[in-house]
Amino acid sequence: MGKKVDGKNQKGITRRGFFQIMGAGVMASAATRGMGAEPATEVMEPAEMTKIKLLVNGRRHRLLVEPRWSLLFALREKLGLTGTKVGCERGECGACTVLINNQPHYACMTLALEAEGKEVTTIEGLMKGEQLGPVQKAFIEHDALQCGYCTSGQIMAVEGLLRSNPNPSFEEIRRGLSGNLCRCGAYAHIFKAARRAVDLKKS
């Protein structure tokens, strides 16, 4: 813009005129967007339902699922097994840990379809009637929880570890639980509970 002379610059544009021009440009841009210059957001249609059979805690279940459903969603919302917790839902916290063929897996990162034909164990499956399993008892004995939200996932991780390695070292316990986070920081008690569970499983 040129030098001002009596409120105008040398090109003849006043300050008021400048802002009027800029305002008109903004209004024109907004009007163009409103007239559909940008494509509308695509609406995704529900996927076709698929019949599957799941073996969970020794019981067979027939379900209609969408291919996108996670095992976590199917367990909680369709089978009512709410001991498996919803945490980060992206495979980082371990709150949703279950056993698939005796190996710990994040249920949030496993599709329900992937679990068909395999044996799924949730924390409810560790009990015999109203009697707690050895790992559950060990967690209570060693006060290995505070808020308790991560506890079911921690217990399932320990259970999976002990099924593959009945007498792990302290370092093996640490590695076996490295995928499960405790925001309360109860790790020292959790590790002690894991060692106690070794003895309880033998008795």
N, C-alpha and C positions, 0 to 999 in steps of 0.2 A: 504494500500500500504506500502511496506517495506521501510527500510532506503536506501537513495540514495548512490550509489557507482559509481563514474566516470560517472554521468549523467543517471545511471540506478538504479532502486531499486533492492533489493535483489531477487525479483521474476523475474527479467529480462524484465520488461515493461518500455519502455522509456516514457517520457512525450508526445512526438509526437505520439507514438503508442497508448497511452491512448486516445488521442483526435480522432485519426483515427477510433478506435473501437467505440467510442461514436457516431461519425458522421455516421458510417455505420448503427448503430442501429436506429437512427432517420430516415434515408433514407428508411430502411426496413419497419418501422412503417408506414411512409407516403405511401409507395407503397402498403402495405396491405389495408389501407383505400381506396386507389384509385381503388383496385380490387373488391370493393363491400363488404368488411367485415362488414360495417354498413348498415342497411336496408335503402332503399330510402324513402324519405318523401312521405307519402300517399297523392294522389291527390283526393280531395273531388269532387264528381260530383254534379251539380246543383240539388236542390230538385225539386220535381214535383210541378207544379203550382196548386193552389187551388182557386176556385171561391168563393168570399165572397161579402157580401153587407154591406156597412158601412153607418150609418146615422151620418153625420157630419154637424153641424150648420143648422140642419133642412132639409138638402138635402140628398137624397139617392144616393149612388155611388156603381157601380158594378166594382169590381177589380179582377185581377188575381194576386195572391201573392204567394211567397214562405213561407212555414210554419215558417221559421226563421226570417222573416222580422218583424221589430218593427213597432209599430204604428207611431212612429216618422218618420221613413223612408217612410211609406206609405203616411202620411200627406204631407210631404215636396216634395218628389220625384215623387209621383204618382198623388197627388191632387193639388200640387202647393201652399199649404198653408204654406208659409215660415215664418209666424209670430211665429210659434213654433220653438224655437231655438235648435240647436245642441250644447250641452255643454260637460259635462264629459262623457255622454253615459254609465254611470254606477250607476245612481240613487243617486247622491250625491249633485248636484248643483241646480236642480230645474228649469233650463232654459227652459226645454221642457214641463213644467206643462200644462196639459189640464184638462178639466172636463169630467168625464165619469159618466153618470147618476148624474150629478151635484156635484160629489165629485172630488177633485183634485187628479190627478194621474201623475206619470212620464211617458211620452210617450215613452221614451227610454227603459223603463223596462216593457212595455206592448206589447205583440205581437199583430199584426194587427188582427190575428184570434180571439184573446180574446175580441176584441172590437165589433165583429159582434153581432147584436141584441141589442146593447146598444146605448145610445145617447151620441155622442162625441161633445164637444164644444171647439173650439179653440178661440184665441183672436180675429180672424176675425168675429166670431159669436157673439161678444158682441156689434157690431155696428149695427145701423139701417140705412142702406144706407151709407151715408157719415157722419152720426152723431155718435159721440163717445158715448160709454156707460158711466154710472155714475162713475165706478171705473177708467176708462181711464181719464175722466175729472178731477177726484180728484188727480190723479198722476201728471197731468200737473199743476194744481193749486198750489200744494205743492212742485213742482220741485223735485219729488221723483225719480230722475234718474240722472246718470252722463254719463257713456259711453252708457247706454241703453240696453246692451246685455241681461241682466237678467230681464229687465222690463216686457216683455210679460209674463214670468213665474210668476213674483211677482204679476202682475195684476190678473192672473188666480187663484193664491192661495187666494188672497183677495176675488175675486168673489165667489169662492167655499165656503170660510168661511162665507160670508154674506148670501149665499143661505141657509146654515144650521143654522146660528145664526145671525139674522138681527141686533142685537145690542150687539156686543161682548165687553167685558172689554179690557183694555189695555193688561192685562196678556194673555187673550184669543187670542188677535191679535198676540202677540209675539209667542205664541205656534203655532198658525195657519200658521205663516210664517217661522217657524224654519227650514223647509225643503228647503228653498230657500236662496241661498247665493248671496251676492252682494259684489264683490271684491272692488268696489269703496267706500263701507261703508256708503251708503245713508240710513241706517236703520231708523234714527230718522225721516227723511222726509217720508219714506215709511209708518211708523206707523201713522203719521199724516194724510197721504193720505187715509189710511184705515178708520180712524175715520171720515174723511170728506165724504168718500163714503157712510157711513151709512146715513148721512143727505141727500145726493143727491139721494139715492135710495128711500127715503121716499117722496121726493118732486115730 
